[in-house]
Amino acid sequence: MVRELYENLCMGREVRQSLIALKQELKEEQAKRSFAYLLGGDYRRIAALLKDEDPKVRKNAALILGEMECEDMLPKLWEAYGKESQLFVRPDYLKAMAAYDCREYLPALKRRKTELLEEGGEGSDAKHRKAELAALRALLSGYEKERHHRFLGLAGETDVILLTNREHREVTREQIKEGATALLAGGVRVRTRQVEPLFAIRTWTEMLFPVPGIRILPEEPAEAAKKLAGSGLLRFLWGSHEGDGPFYFRVEVRGKLGRDEKNAFVKKFGTALERESGMALVNSASDYEIELRLLLKKDGGYVPLLKLYTLKDRRFSYRKQVLASSIHPANAALVMQLLEPFLKEGAQVLDPFCGVGTMLVERQRLLGANPLYGIDIYPEAIEKARENAEAAGVRINFINRDFLDFRHEYLFDELITNMPSVTGTKGAEEIGNLYRSFLARLPEVLKPAGIAALYTTEEGMLQKALKDCDYLKTEKRWTIREKEGSVLYLLRMRDF
């Protein structure tokens, strides 16, 4: 097939169709080797098609030369790229050149990238210019190695926002030992000179920074980019980091916008911010160092916040393995903080639905316990839990068994668990029966006056099952996330 298609090209028969078919064939490695053997390194016939009057012929000829990676063809591709008048073809030359060593052309490629940024994203040819810019970025990214910066610390007193559980923001606030604090709708703001002590707090989910010198950005992308570039953003980044070169960023828009609206805004804003910052900020879909998070206000405009990926959060690095049903570790840490007044050091602790072990690790992090037991009916969960516990440096006895069949030589002080929920495979009746059977077993595993801390999204089922348990006293109840219906119950065995 490859030979026949090439003969068509040599004879000038159905050139465009033959190129398209040949390009498709060359996706197979065997076909590519056959074609290379057939040509014996002589790609002049394909290269000649870069001057064909049909732009789609030029386009497909370039892509085939890129596929074959013949270094002698790079100057031909570069020359054709420079002369190409059809904008929709230009990105394909760049895609072809990306397979080659383009170091000698880097200065010219960078100049072209700057030109495209300065031209902006408007006009009838905007779509093709954006495609060329995207291809340039992809090509240049392989040569821009000096893209990582190291966080040195805050240059001065700075506001830091810790996102937390909305219902229990004060739990995080109470753990902050230095700096003025204030409660926000979704977390806590702290004024501080050091962020390192904040990583000792395990109950926040994200750390964000307000952009210095600006509170609200306009909704028009180009205007927003201009205002952000003129703020104290770059001064903040340069003052807190070591390293040369641009900062690579991504944009995240939060608010009631449709997907298409968000995507359109992000593309226009990202391109405009590169231009307005003089390429000190470079938009990157991957390998970014910062996230610009824009929160759409109800009354208009965006609140700009900054997330630094240069600032490493290692609080939950032990979580090498997770399951779809796994509790978020910051949520598990919050559960432990709420339970702290009822826990005791050196307690014997059991998690009967341990999953990947997060509850037990966070229990041990808060207050030492010995021994710790984790049970789960699923072998995969136990394997993952053992790996996580080892990474955390916590000794936990994991057992692959149904809790209803579990027997132990002594009773436990504490039972702490994330209770099963209704899923696509486990219906309400099955989970309801499980709750009743589970509670019925507690007198066989808990000491008199021992506690059972149950985190669940099935409060109705738990309440129904508790009606028949006169040996249990509900000592405390917390709403964890009202929106998802998650609650935490603290039950205590009656000491008859």
Secondary structure, DSSP 8 states (H G I E B T S, - for coil): -HHHHHHHHHHTSSHHHHHHHHHHHTTSHHHHHHHHHHHTT--HHHHHGGG-SSHHHHHHHHHHHHHHT-GGGHHHHHHHHHH---TTTHHHHHHHHTTS--GGGHHHHHHHHHHHHHH-S-STTHHHHHHHHHHHHHHHHTT------EE---SS-EEEEEEE-GGGHHHHHHH--SS-EEEETTEEEEEES-SGGGGG--SEEEEEEE-TT-S-B-SSHHHHHHHHHTTTHHHHHHHHEE--S-EEEEEEEESS--HHHHHHHHHHHHHHHHHHTTTSEEE-SSS-SEEEEEEE-TTSSEEEEEEETTS---TTTT-----TT---HHHHHHHHHHHGGG--TTEEEEETT-TTSHHHHHHHHHS-EEEEEEEES-HHHHHHHHHHHHHHT---EEEES-GGG---SS-EEEEEEE-----SSS-HHHHHHHHHHHHHHGGGTEEEEEEEEEEES-HHHHHHHHTT-TTEEEEEEEEEETTTTEEEEEEEE---
